[in-house]
Amino acid sequence: MDYLHGVKNAGKDNNEESEFMAFENDPEMKRWFKELQKSKEEDLRKLYKIWRIIENKEH
């Protein structure tokens, strides 16, 4: 029905929101995210490269 109202990817947006809420409600993930912000830029770039590899394998 959403597509009739001009809303695209409504299911995808809802899924992303629910995934974020699961992340937000996980104390271990919240702690990791706070620590991540303290990391060196070089380490963050390495982590990003790893993320890109994982992301490409999923597609």
Backbone torsions as a table, in degrees:
resi	resn	phi	psi	omega
1	MET	NA	-34.3	-177.2
2	ASP	-58.9	-36.0	-178.9
3	TYR	-63.3	-26.6	177.3
4	LEU	-69.6	-25.9	179.4
5	HIS	-95.3	7.4	178.5
6	GLY	84.7	10.6	178.5
7	VAL	-91.0	119.2	-179.5
8	LYS	-102.1	146.3	175.9
9	ASN	57.0	34.9	-178.1
10	ALA	-60.8	-41.0	178.9
11	GLY	-64.9	-39.9	178.9
12	LYS	-63.4	-45.4	179.9
13	ASP	-61.7	-42.3	178.8
14	ASN	-64.2	-39.3	179.8
15	ASN	-66.2	-44.0	178.5
16	GLU	-62.0	-40.3	179.1
17	GLU	-65.1	-42.1	-179.8
18	SER	-68.4	-35.6	175.8
19	GLU	-64.4	-41.2	178.3
20	PHE	-64.0	-41.1	179.7
21	MET	-64.2	-37.1	176.8
22	ALA	-63.5	-40.8	176.5
23	PHE	-63.4	-45.8	-177.5
24	GLU	-63.8	-30.7	-177.9
25	ASN	-89.3	-1.1	-179.1
26	ASP	-97.1	108.3	-176.6
27	PRO	-57.8	-36.4	179.6
28	GLU	-65.9	-41.4	178.4
29	MET	-67.4	-39.1	177.9
30	LYS	-62.3	-42.2	179.3
31	ARG	-64.2	-43.5	178.4
32	TRP	-60.6	-43.5	-178.9
33	PHE	-63.2	-40.9	178.5
34	LYS	-64.4	-41.4	178.6
35	GLU	-68.2	-34.9	179.8
36	LEU	-58.7	-37.9	-179.1
37	GLN	-64.1	-19.8	-179.5
38	LYS	-90.9	-3.5	-175.0
39	SER	-73.4	157.0	175.8
40	LYS	-68.8	151.4	-179.8
41	GLU	-59.4	-39.7	179.9
42	GLU	-59.8	-43.0	178.6
43	ASP	-66.5	-37.3	178.4
44	LEU	-66.2	-38.1	177.7
45	ARG	-65.1	-39.5	176.8
46	LYS	-62.9	-45.1	179.2
47	LEU	-61.8	-39.9	178.2
48	TYR	-62.0	-42.7	178.5
49	LYS	-61.5	-41.6	177.5
50	ILE	-62.4	-43.1	178.8
51	TRP	-59.5	-42.3	-179.6
52	ARG	-63.0	-39.1	177.9
53	ILE	-62.8	-46.3	179.0
54	ILE	-62.9	-44.4	-178.8
55	GLU	-60.7	-42.4	179.9
56	ASN	-66.9	-32.3	178.4
57	LYS	-69.6	-27.3	-179.4
58	GLU	-76.4	-19.6	-176.4
59	HIS	-98.6	NA	NA
